[in-house]
Amino acid sequence: MAGKFELYQDNAGKYRFRLKAGNGQIIAVGEAYESKAAAQNGIDSVKANAGEATVVDQT
Protein backbone atom coordinates (compact mmCIF):
# COMPACT_ATOMS: atom_id res chain seq x y z
CA MET A 1 0.00 0.00 0.00
CA ALA A 2 1.23 3.50 -0.81
CA GLY A 3 1.88 6.14 1.79
CA LYS A 4 -0.53 8.99 2.40
CA PHE A 5 -0.66 12.52 3.73
CA GLU A 6 -3.21 13.25 6.45
CA LEU A 7 -4.34 16.87 6.80
CA TYR A 8 -5.97 17.69 10.14
CA GLN A 9 -6.73 20.41 12.67
CA ASP A 10 -5.00 20.19 16.05
CA ASN A 11 -6.50 21.06 19.45
CA ALA A 12 -5.37 24.69 19.09
CA GLY A 13 -7.23 25.05 15.78
CA LYS A 14 -4.06 25.05 13.67
CA TYR A 15 -3.75 22.96 10.53
CA ARG A 16 -1.11 20.24 10.33
CA PHE A 17 -0.17 17.31 8.17
CA ARG A 18 1.55 14.02 8.72
CA LEU A 19 2.94 11.56 6.21
CA LYS A 20 2.20 7.92 6.90
CA ALA A 21 3.92 4.94 5.32
CA GLY A 22 1.87 2.16 3.77
CA ASN A 23 1.96 0.27 7.06
CA GLY A 24 0.41 3.23 8.93
CA GLN A 25 3.60 4.38 10.66
CA ILE A 26 4.04 8.16 10.84
CA ILE A 27 7.27 9.04 9.04
CA ALA A 28 7.04 12.85 8.85
CA VAL A 29 5.09 15.63 10.55
CA GLY A 30 4.58 19.18 9.31
CA GLU A 31 4.57 22.36 11.38
CA ALA A 32 1.42 24.18 12.50
CA TYR A 33 -0.20 26.36 9.83
CA GLU A 34 -2.77 29.13 10.26
CA SER A 35 -4.86 28.03 7.30
CA LYS A 36 -5.81 24.81 5.57
CA ALA A 37 -4.49 26.23 2.29
CA ALA A 38 -1.09 26.91 3.86
CA ALA A 39 -0.93 23.33 5.16
CA GLN A 40 -1.82 22.04 1.69
CA ASN A 41 1.00 24.17 0.29
CA GLY A 42 3.33 22.47 2.80
CA ILE A 43 2.22 19.06 1.53
CA ASP A 44 2.72 20.16 -2.07
CA SER A 45 6.21 21.42 -1.21
CA VAL A 46 7.19 18.09 0.35
CA LYS A 47 5.87 16.25 -2.70
CA ALA A 48 7.80 18.52 -5.07
CA ASN A 49 11.10 18.64 -3.19
CA ALA A 50 11.57 15.44 -1.18
CA GLY A 51 12.50 13.23 -4.11
CA GLU A 52 15.50 15.37 -5.00
CA ALA A 53 16.56 16.33 -1.47
CA THR A 54 20.07 15.41 -0.39
CA VAL A 55 20.96 13.87 2.97
CA VAL A 56 23.23 16.01 5.15
CA ASP A 57 24.72 13.91 7.95
CA GLN A 58 25.34 16.23 10.89
CA THR A 59 26.41 13.59 13.37
C-alpha positions in Angstrom: 0.0 0.0 0.0 1.2 3.5 -0.8 1.9 6.1 1.8 -0.5 9.0 2.4 -0.7 12.5 3.7 -3.2 13.2 6.4 -4.3 16.9 6.8 -6.0 17.7 10.1 -6.7 20.4 12.7 -5.0 20.2 16.0 -6.5 21.1 19.4 -5.4 24.7 19.1 -7.2 25.1 15.8 -4.1 25.1 13.7 -3.7 23.0 10.5 -1.1 20.2 10.3 -0.2 17.3 8.2 1.6 14.0 8.7 2.9 11.6 6.2 2.2 7.9 6.9 3.9 4.9 5.3 1.9 2.2 3.8 2.0 0.3 7.1 0.4 3.2 8.9 3.6 4.4 10.7 4.0 8.2 10.8 7.3 9.0 9.0 7.0 12.9 8.9 5.1 15.6 10.5 4.6 19.2 9.3 4.6 22.4 11.4 1.4 24.2 12.5 -0.2 26.4 9.8 -2.8 29.1 10.3 -4.9 28.0 7.3 -5.8 24.8 5.6 -4.5 26.2 2.3 -1.1 26.9 3.9 -0.9 23.3 5.2 -1.8 22.0 1.7 1.0 24.2 0.3 3.3 22.5 2.8 2.2 19.1 1.5 2.7 20.2 -2.1 6.2 21.4 -1.2 7.2 18.1 0.3 5.9 16.3 -2.7 7.8 18.5 -5.1 11.1 18.6 -3.2 11.6 15.4 -1.2 12.5 13.2 -4.1 15.5 15.4 -5.0 16.6 16.3 -1.5 20.1 15.4 -0.4 21.0 13.9 3.0 23.2 16.0 5.1 24.7 13.9 7.9 25.3 16.2 10.9 26.4 13.6 13.4 
